[in-house]
Amino acid sequence: MGFIGRKRKLGHLLIMIKNGGCISLAQSAETFSCSKRTIRRMLVDLRDEGHNIRYSKTMRKFYL
């Protein structure tokens, strides 16, 4: 995957989190057809960009 493709996927993941559609690593990995580890790396990249992404165990999803 190239730089533009990765940025596009990061943007899509961020939108999913903002809209409450990012439930779990497994579901996100299935949506993007990648591994859970790749989703973790994408979350790290988004956090490095300044997004305060957290995971709620009670709601069982990622949120801002």
PDB file of N, CA, C and O in Angstrom, chain B, residues numbered from 101:
ATOM      1  N   MET B 101       0.848  -1.172   0.000  1.00  0.00           N
ATOM      2  CA  MET B 101       0.000   0.000   0.000  1.00  0.00           C
ATOM      3  C   MET B 101       0.890   1.231   0.000  1.00  0.00           C
ATOM      4  O   MET B 101       1.853   1.318   0.762  1.00  0.00           O
ATOM      5  N   GLY B 102       0.563   2.158  -0.845  1.00  0.00           N
ATOM      6  CA  GLY B 102       1.339   3.380  -0.950  1.00  0.00           C
ATOM      7  C   GLY B 102       0.912   4.424   0.068  1.00  0.00           C
ATOM      8  O   GLY B 102      -0.011   4.213   0.855  1.00  0.00           O
ATOM      9  N   PHE B 103       1.603   5.547   0.033  1.00  0.00           N
ATOM     10  CA  PHE B 103       1.358   6.635   0.972  1.00  0.00           C
ATOM     11  C   PHE B 103      -0.073   7.152   0.877  1.00  0.00           C
ATOM     12  O   PHE B 103      -0.729   7.359   1.898  1.00  0.00           O
ATOM     13  N   ILE B 104      -0.550   7.356  -0.325  1.00  0.00           N
ATOM     14  CA  ILE B 104      -1.897   7.900  -0.508  1.00  0.00           C
ATOM     15  C   ILE B 104      -2.953   6.900  -0.034  1.00  0.00           C
ATOM     16  O   ILE B 104      -3.939   7.288   0.592  1.00  0.00           O
ATOM     17  N   GLY B 105      -2.751   5.634  -0.326  1.00  0.00           N
ATOM     18  CA  GLY B 105      -3.683   4.608   0.128  1.00  0.00           C
ATOM     19  C   GLY B 105      -3.736   4.513   1.638  1.00  0.00           C
ATOM     20  O   GLY B 105      -4.805   4.355   2.227  1.00  0.00           O
ATOM     21  N   ARG B 106      -2.569   4.612   2.259  1.00  0.00           N
ATOM     22  CA  ARG B 106      -2.516   4.558   3.731  1.00  0.00           C
ATOM     23  C   ARG B 106      -3.211   5.765   4.334  1.00  0.00           C
ATOM     24  O   ARG B 106      -3.967   5.624   5.295  1.00  0.00           O
ATOM     25  N   LYS B 107      -2.968   6.950   3.786  1.00  0.00           N
ATOM     26  CA  LYS B 107      -3.614   8.165   4.292  1.00  0.00           C
ATOM     27  C   LYS B 107      -5.129   8.076   4.126  1.00  0.00           C
ATOM     28  O   LYS B 107      -5.879   8.509   5.001  1.00  0.00           O
ATOM     29  N   ARG B 108      -5.569   7.526   3.024  1.00  0.00           N
ATOM     30  CA  ARG B 108      -7.000   7.371   2.776  1.00  0.00           C
ATOM     31  C   ARG B 108      -7.618   6.437   3.817  1.00  0.00           C
ATOM     32  O   ARG B 108      -8.695   6.714   4.344  1.00  0.00           O
ATOM     33  N   LYS B 109      -6.929   5.325   4.111  1.00  0.00           N
ATOM     34  CA  LYS B 109      -7.427   4.387   5.111  1.00  0.00           C
ATOM     35  C   LYS B 109      -7.411   5.006   6.510  1.00  0.00           C
ATOM     36  O   LYS B 109      -8.325   4.770   7.301  1.00  0.00           O
ATOM     37  N   LEU B 110      -6.382   5.793   6.819  1.00  0.00           N
ATOM     38  CA  LEU B 110      -6.342   6.473   8.119  1.00  0.00           C
ATOM     39  C   LEU B 110      -7.519   7.432   8.252  1.00  0.00           C
ATOM     40  O   LEU B 110      -8.152   7.511   9.305  1.00  0.00           O
ATOM     41  N   GLY B 111      -7.803   8.153   7.184  1.00  0.00           N
ATOM     42  CA  GLY B 111      -8.931   9.074   7.193  1.00  0.00           C
ATOM     43  C   GLY B 111     -10.256   8.350   7.383  1.00  0.00           C
ATOM     44  O   GLY B 111     -11.130   8.812   8.116  1.00  0.00           O
ATOM     45  N   HIS B 112     -10.392   7.221   6.721  1.00  0.00           N
ATOM     46  CA  HIS B 112     -11.625   6.430   6.840  1.00  0.00           C
ATOM     47  C   HIS B 112     -11.768   5.878   8.257  1.00  0.00           C
ATOM     48  O   HIS B 112     -12.868   5.874   8.810  1.00  0.00           O
ATOM     49  N   LEU B 113     -10.668   5.414   8.847  1.00  0.00           N
ATOM     50  CA  LEU B 113     -10.700   4.900  10.216  1.00  0.00           C
ATOM     51  C   LEU B 113     -11.090   6.012  11.188  1.00  0.00           C
ATOM     52  O   LEU B 113     -11.874   5.784  12.109  1.00  0.00           O
ATOM     53  N   LEU B 114     -10.554   7.194  10.990  1.00  0.00           N
ATOM     54  CA  LEU B 114     -10.877   8.322  11.855  1.00  0.00           C
ATOM     55  C   LEU B 114     -12.364   8.669  11.757  1.00  0.00           C
ATOM     56  O   LEU B 114     -13.005   8.939  12.773  1.00  0.00           O
ATOM     57  N   ILE B 115     -12.906   8.663  10.557  1.00  0.00           N
ATOM     58  CA  ILE B 115     -14.336   8.930  10.373  1.00  0.00           C
ATOM     59  C   ILE B 115     -15.172   7.859  11.063  1.00  0.00           C
ATOM     60  O   ILE B 115     -16.182   8.169  11.696  1.00  0.00           O
ATOM     61  N   MET B 116     -14.755   6.597  10.943  1.00  0.00           N
ATOM     62  CA  MET B 116     -15.470   5.515  11.615  1.00  0.00           C
ATOM     63  C   MET B 116     -15.494   5.725  13.123  1.00  0.00           C
ATOM     64  O   MET B 116     -16.521   5.509  13.767  1.00  0.00           O
ATOM     65  N   ILE B 117     -14.362   6.147  13.685  1.00  0.00           N
ATOM     66  CA  ILE B 117     -14.280   6.374  15.128  1.00  0.00           C
ATOM     67  C   ILE B 117     -15.177   7.547  15.526  1.00  0.00           C
ATOM     68  O   ILE B 117     -15.896   7.469  16.522  1.00  0.00           O
ATOM     69  N   LYS B 118     -15.137   8.621  14.760  1.00  0.00           N
ATOM     70  CA  LYS B 118     -15.963   9.795  15.067  1.00  0.00           C
ATOM     71  C   LYS B 118     -17.443   9.471  15.013  1.00  0.00           C
ATOM     72  O   LYS B 118     -18.216   9.989  15.818  1.00  0.00           O
ATOM     73  N   ASN B 119     -17.854   8.624  14.080  1.00  0.00           N
ATOM     74  CA  ASN B 119     -19.265   8.284  13.912  1.00  0.00           C
ATOM     75  C   ASN B 119     -19.710   7.113  14.787  1.00  0.00           C
ATOM     76  O   ASN B 119     -20.870   6.703  14.736  1.00  0.00           O
ATOM     77  N   GLY B 120     -18.799   6.582  15.581  1.00  0.00           N
ATOM     78  CA  GLY B 120     -19.150   5.473  16.464  1.00  0.00           C
ATOM     79  C   GLY B 120     -19.209   4.128  15.777  1.00  0.00           C
ATOM     80  O   GLY B 120     -19.750   3.174  16.336  1.00  0.00           O
ATOM     81  N   GLY B 121     -18.669   4.029  14.586  1.00  0.00           N
ATOM     82  CA  GLY B 121     -18.725   2.782  13.837  1.00  0.00           C
ATOM     83  C   GLY B 121     -17.528   1.874  14.029  1.00  0.00           C
ATOM     84  O   GLY B 121     -17.479   0.785  13.458  1.00  0.00           O
ATOM     85  N   CYS B 122     -16.574   2.302  14.816  1.00  0.00           N
ATOM     86  CA  CYS B 122     -15.361   1.505  15.034  1.00  0.00           C
ATOM     87  C   CYS B 122     -15.510   0.764  16.354  1.00  0.00           C
ATOM     88  O   CYS B 122     -15.172   1.301  17.409  1.00  0.00           O
ATOM     89  N   ILE B 123     -16.008  -0.451  16.304  1.00  0.00           N
ATOM     90  CA  ILE B 123     -16.340  -1.187  17.505  1.00  0.00           C
ATOM     91  C   ILE B 123     -15.118  -1.870  18.125  1.00  0.00           C
ATOM     92  O   ILE B 123     -14.840  -1.667  19.307  1.00  0.00           O
ATOM     93  N   SER B 124     -14.402  -2.653  17.371  1.00  0.00           N
ATOM     94  CA  SER B 124     -13.284  -3.413  17.927  1.00  0.00           C
ATOM     95  C   SER B 124     -12.167  -3.531  16.899  1.00  0.00           C
ATOM     96  O   SER B 124     -12.335  -3.206  15.723  1.00  0.00           O
ATOM     97  N   LEU B 125     -11.020  -4.006  17.380  1.00  0.00           N
ATOM     98  CA  LEU B 125      -9.899  -4.238  16.462  1.00  0.00           C
ATOM     99  C   LEU B 125     -10.266  -5.283  15.416  1.00  0.00           C
ATOM    100  O   LEU B 125      -9.963  -5.125  14.233  1.00  0.00           O
ATOM    101  N   ALA B 126     -10.918  -6.347  15.860  1.00  0.00           N
ATOM    102  CA  ALA B 126     -11.270  -7.428  14.935  1.00  0.00           C
ATOM    103  C   ALA B 126     -12.237  -6.943  13.856  1.00  0.00           C
ATOM    104  O   ALA B 126     -12.070  -7.262  12.678  1.00  0.00           O
ATOM    105  N   GLN B 127     -13.242  -6.177  14.257  1.00  0.00           N
ATOM    106  CA  GLN B 127     -14.202  -5.674  13.279  1.00  0.00           C
ATOM    107  C   GLN B 127     -13.537  -4.691  12.312  1.00  0.00           C
ATOM    108  O   GLN B 127     -13.808  -4.712  11.111  1.00  0.00           O
ATOM    109  N   SER B 128     -12.670  -3.836  12.843  1.00  0.00           N
ATOM    110  CA  SER B 128     -11.961  -2.880  11.993  1.00  0.00           C
ATOM    111  C   SER B 128     -11.035  -3.607  11.025  1.00  0.00           C
ATOM    112  O   SER B 128     -10.943  -3.244   9.853  1.00  0.00           O
ATOM    113  N   ALA B 129     -10.349  -4.638  11.522  1.00  0.00           N
ATOM    114  CA  ALA B 129      -9.460  -5.410  10.659  1.00  0.00           C
ATOM    115  C   ALA B 129     -10.246  -6.074   9.534  1.00  0.00           C
ATOM    116  O   ALA B 129      -9.776  -6.146   8.398  1.00  0.00           O
ATOM    117  N   GLU B 130     -11.437  -6.554   9.853  1.00  0.00           N
ATOM    118  CA  GLU B 130     -12.270  -7.179   8.829  1.00  0.00           C
ATOM    119  C   GLU B 130     -12.734  -6.137   7.802  1.00  0.00           C
ATOM    120  O   GLU B 130     -12.770  -6.417   6.604  1.00  0.00           O
ATOM    121  N   THR B 131     -13.087  -4.946   8.273  1.00  0.00           N
ATOM    122  CA  THR B 131     -13.539  -3.879   7.382  1.00  0.00           C
ATOM    123  C   THR B 131     -12.444  -3.478   6.404  1.00  0.00           C
ATOM    124  O   THR B 131     -12.714  -3.250   5.225  1.00  0.00           O
ATOM    125  N   PHE B 132     -11.195  -3.391   6.896  1.00  0.00           N
ATOM    126  CA  PHE B 132     -10.075  -2.954   6.066  1.00  0.00           C
ATOM    127  C   PHE B 132      -9.318  -4.112   5.427  1.00  0.00           C
ATOM    128  O   PHE B 132      -8.333  -3.892   4.722  1.00  0.00           O
ATOM    129  N   SER B 133      -9.760  -5.324   5.662  1.00  0.00           N
ATOM    130  CA  SER B 133      -9.096  -6.526   5.131  1.00  0.00           C
ATOM    131  C   SER B 133      -7.613  -6.545   5.479  1.00  0.00           C
ATOM    132  O   SER B 133      -6.751  -6.701   4.614  1.00  0.00           O
ATOM    133  N   CYS B 134      -7.341  -6.381   6.771  1.00  0.00           N
ATOM    134  CA  CYS B 134      -5.954  -6.410   7.252  1.00  0.00           C
ATOM    135  C   CYS B 134      -5.932  -7.065   8.629  1.00  0.00           C
ATOM    136  O   CYS B 134      -6.959  -7.544   9.111  1.00  0.00           O
ATOM    137  N   SER B 135      -4.775  -7.082   9.253  1.00  0.00           N
ATOM    138  CA  SER B 135      -4.648  -7.704  10.564  1.00  0.00           C
ATOM    139  C   SER B 135      -4.982  -6.713  11.677  1.00  0.00           C
ATOM    140  O   SER B 135      -5.022  -5.501  11.465  1.00  0.00           O
ATOM    141  N   LYS B 136      -5.220  -7.265  12.871  1.00  0.00           N
ATOM    142  CA  LYS B 136      -5.466  -6.403  14.034  1.00  0.00           C
ATOM    143  C   LYS B 136      -4.228  -5.573  14.346  1.00  0.00           C
ATOM    144  O   LYS B 136      -4.338  -4.435  14.802  1.00  0.00           O
ATOM    145  N   ARG B 137      -3.061  -6.136  14.103  1.00  0.00           N
ATOM    146  CA  ARG B 137      -1.810  -5.406  14.335  1.00  0.00           C
ATOM    147  C   ARG B 137      -1.728  -4.168  13.436  1.00  0.00           C
ATOM    148  O   ARG B 137      -1.261  -3.115  13.870  1.00  0.00           O
ATOM    149  N   THR B 138      -2.174  -4.293  12.208  1.00  0.00           N
ATOM    150  CA  THR B 138      -2.171  -3.141  11.297  1.00  0.00           C
ATOM    151  C   THR B 138      -3.102  -2.050  11.825  1.00  0.00           C
ATOM    152  O   THR B 138      -2.768  -0.867  11.759  1.00  0.00           O
ATOM    153  N   ILE B 139      -4.265  -2.438  12.348  1.00  0.00           N
ATOM    154  CA  ILE B 139      -5.188  -1.457  12.926  1.00  0.00           C
ATOM    155  C   ILE B 139      -4.540  -0.774  14.127  1.00  0.00           C
ATOM    156  O   ILE B 139      -4.681   0.436  14.306  1.00  0.00           O
ATOM    157  N   ARG B 140      -3.834  -1.539  14.943  1.00  0.00           N
ATOM    158  CA  ARG B 140      -3.123  -0.927  16.083  1.00  0.00           C
ATOM    159  C   ARG B 140      -2.117   0.115  15.602  1.00  0.00           C
ATOM    160  O   ARG B 140      -2.016   1.199  16.179  1.00  0.00           O
ATOM    161  N   ARG B 141      -1.372  -0.213  14.546  1.00  0.00           N
ATOM    162  CA  ARG B 141      -0.396   0.740  14.002  1.00  0.00           C
ATOM    163  C   ARG B 141      -1.095   1.982  13.452  1.00  0.00           C
ATOM    164  O   ARG B 141      -0.607   3.101  13.607  1.00  0.00           O
ATOM    165  N   MET B 142      -2.248   1.769  12.805  1.00  0.00           N
ATOM    166  CA  MET B 142      -3.003   2.910  12.285  1.00  0.00           C
ATOM    167  C   MET B 142      -3.485   3.805  13.429  1.00  0.00           C
ATOM    168  O   MET B 142      -3.465   5.030  13.309  1.00  0.00           O
ATOM    169  N   LEU B 143      -3.915   3.200  14.533  1.00  0.00           N
ATOM    170  CA  LEU B 143      -4.348   3.982  15.695  1.00  0.00           C
ATOM    171  C   LEU B 143      -3.185   4.775  16.287  1.00  0.00           C
ATOM    172  O   LEU B 143      -3.359   5.918  16.709  1.00  0.00           O
ATOM    173  N   VAL B 144      -2.010   4.168  16.315  1.00  0.00           N
ATOM    174  CA  VAL B 144      -0.815   4.870  16.803  1.00  0.00           C
ATOM    175  C   VAL B 144      -0.517   6.067  15.903  1.00  0.00           C
ATOM    176  O   VAL B 144      -0.200   7.151  16.393  1.00  0.00           O
ATOM    177  N   ASP B 145      -0.616   5.872  14.598  1.00  0.00           N
ATOM    178  CA  ASP B 145      -0.379   6.973  13.652  1.00  0.00           C
ATOM    179  C   ASP B 145      -1.369   8.112  13.874  1.00  0.00           C
ATOM    180  O   ASP B 145      -0.987   9.283  13.867  1.00  0.00           O
ATOM    181  N   LEU B 146      -2.644   7.767  14.071  1.00  0.00           N
ATOM    182  CA  LEU B 146      -3.651   8.804  14.304  1.00  0.00           C
ATOM    183  C   LEU B 146      -3.397   9.536  15.618  1.00  0.00           C
ATOM    184  O   LEU B 146      -3.576  10.751  15.704  1.00  0.00           O
ATOM    185  N   ARG B 147      -2.979   8.793  16.638  1.00  0.00           N
ATOM    186  CA  ARG B 147      -2.649   9.432  17.921  1.00  0.00           C
ATOM    187  C   ARG B 147      -1.429  10.334  17.779  1.00  0.00           C
ATOM    188  O   ARG B 147      -1.368  11.403  18.386  1.00  0.00           O
ATOM    189  N   ASP B 148      -0.464   9.906  16.983  1.00  0.00           N
ATOM    190  CA  ASP B 148       0.720  10.732  16.735  1.00  0.00           C
ATOM    191  C   ASP B 148       0.365  12.026  16.009  1.00  0.00           C
ATOM    192  O   ASP B 148       1.049  13.038  16.162  1.00  0.00           O
ATOM    193  N   GLU B 149      -0.709  11.988  15.218  1.00  0.00           N
ATOM    194  CA  GLU B 149      -1.177  13.184  14.511  1.00  0.00           C
ATOM    195  C   GLU B 149      -1.944  14.125  15.439  1.00  0.00           C
ATOM    196  O   GLU B 149      -2.324  15.223  15.034  1.00  0.00           O
ATOM    197  N   GLY B 150      -2.174  13.695  16.694  1.00  0.00           N
ATOM    198  CA  GLY B 150      -2.819  14.560  17.675  1.00  0.00           C
ATOM    199  C   GLY B 150      -4.250  14.203  18.024  1.00  0.00           C
ATOM    200  O   GLY B 150      -4.899  14.928  18.778  1.00  0.00           O
ATOM    201  N   HIS B 151      -4.754  13.100  17.491  1.00  0.00           N
ATOM    202  CA  HIS B 151      -6.122  12.687  17.808  1.00  0.00           C
ATOM    203  C   HIS B 151      -6.119  11.907  19.118  1.00  0.00           C
ATOM    204  O   HIS B 151      -5.320  10.987  19.299  1.00  0.00           O
ATOM    205  N   ASN B 152      -7.014  12.277  20.029  1.00  0.00           N
ATOM    206  CA  ASN B 152      -7.089  11.639  21.342  1.00  0.00           C
ATOM    207  C   ASN B 152      -8.061  10.457  21.276  1.00  0.00           C
ATOM    208  O   ASN B 152      -9.202  10.546  21.729  1.00  0.00           O
ATOM    209  N   ILE B 153      -7.590   9.368  20.711  1.00  0.00           N
ATOM    210  CA  ILE B 153      -8.415   8.178  20.523  1.00  0.00           C
ATOM    211  C   ILE B 153      -8.232   7.266  21.724  1.00  0.00           C
ATOM    212  O   ILE B 153      -7.112   6.955  22.128  1.00  0.00           O
ATOM    213  N   ARG B 154      -9.365   6.844  22.287  1.00  0.00           N
ATOM    214  CA  ARG B 154      -9.341   5.950  23.440  1.00  0.00           C
ATOM    215  C   ARG B 154     -10.294   4.788  23.191  1.00  0.00           C
ATOM    216  O   ARG B 154     -11.108   4.805  22.267  1.00  0.00           O
ATOM    217  N   TYR B 155     -10.162   3.779  24.049  1.00  0.00           N
ATOM    218  CA  TYR B 155     -11.057   2.628  23.967  1.00  0.00           C
ATOM    219  C   TYR B 155     -11.825   2.520  25.268  1.00  0.00           C
ATOM    220  O   TYR B 155     -11.231   2.537  26.346  1.00  0.00           O
ATOM    221  N   SER B 156     -13.132   2.411  25.177  1.00  0.00           N
ATOM    222  CA  SER B 156     -13.982   2.255  26.347  1.00  0.00           C
ATOM    223  C   SER B 156     -14.342   0.784  26.502  1.00  0.00           C
ATOM    224  O   SER B 156     -14.946   0.188  25.611  1.00  0.00           O
ATOM    225  N   LYS B 157     -13.972   0.207  27.632  1.00  0.00           N
ATOM    226  CA  LYS B 157     -14.302  -1.195  27.877  1.00  0.00           C
ATOM    227  C   LYS B 157     -15.790  -1.376  28.132  1.00  0.00           C
ATOM    228  O   LYS B 157     -16.358  -2.410  27.782  1.00  0.00           O
ATOM    229  N   THR B 158     -16.428  -0.377  28.741  1.00  0.00           N
ATOM    230  CA  THR B 158     -17.857  -0.511  29.026  1.00  0.00           C
ATOM    231  C   THR B 158     -18.687  -0.397  27.748  1.00  0.00           C
ATOM    232  O   THR B 158     -19.645  -1.149  27.568  1.00  0.00           O
ATOM    233  N   MET B 159     -18.329   0.535  26.855  1.00  0.00           N
ATOM    234  CA  MET B 159     -19.048   0.672  25.591  1.00  0.00           C
ATOM    235  C   MET B 159     -18.515  -0.289  24.533  1.00  0.00           C
ATOM    236  O   MET B 159     -19.180  -0.550  23.531  1.00  0.00           O
ATOM    237  N   ARG B 160     -17.318  -0.811  24.761  1.00  0.00           N
ATOM    238  CA  ARG B 160     -16.641  -1.726  23.848  1.00  0.00           C
ATOM    239  C   ARG B 160     -16.432  -1.130  22.464  1.00  0.00           C
ATOM    240  O   ARG B 160     -16.728  -1.759  21.449  1.00  0.00           O
ATOM    241  N   LYS B 161     -15.910   0.109  22.441  1.00  0.00           N
ATOM    242  CA  LYS B 161     -15.590   0.722  21.166  1.00  0.00           C
ATOM    243  C   LYS B 161     -14.596   1.859  21.349  1.00  0.00           C
ATOM    244  O   LYS B 161     -14.377   2.341  22.460  1.00  0.00           O
ATOM    245  N   PHE B 162     -13.998   2.279  20.237  1.00  0.00           N
ATOM    246  CA  PHE B 162     -13.071   3.393  20.238  1.00  0.00           C
ATOM    247  C   PHE B 162     -13.868   4.678  20.149  1.00  0.00           C
ATOM    248  O   PHE B 162     -14.942   4.715  19.549  1.00  0.00           O
ATOM    249  N   TYR B 163     -13.337   5.732  20.749  1.00  0.00           N
ATOM    250  CA  TYR B 163     -13.985   7.039  20.689  1.00  0.00           C
ATOM    251  C   TYR B 163     -12.946   8.131  20.778  1.00  0.00           C
ATOM    252  O   TYR B 163     -11.795   7.888  21.140  1.00  0.00           O
ATOM    253  N   LEU B 164     -13.368   9.345  20.442  1.00  0.00           N
ATOM    254  CA  LEU B 164     -12.494  10.527  20.536  1.00  0.00           C
ATOM    255  C   LEU B 164     -12.820  11.283  21.804  1.00  0.00           C
ATOM    256  O   LEU B 164     -12.206  12.311  22.085  1.00  0.00           O
TER     257      LEU B 164
END
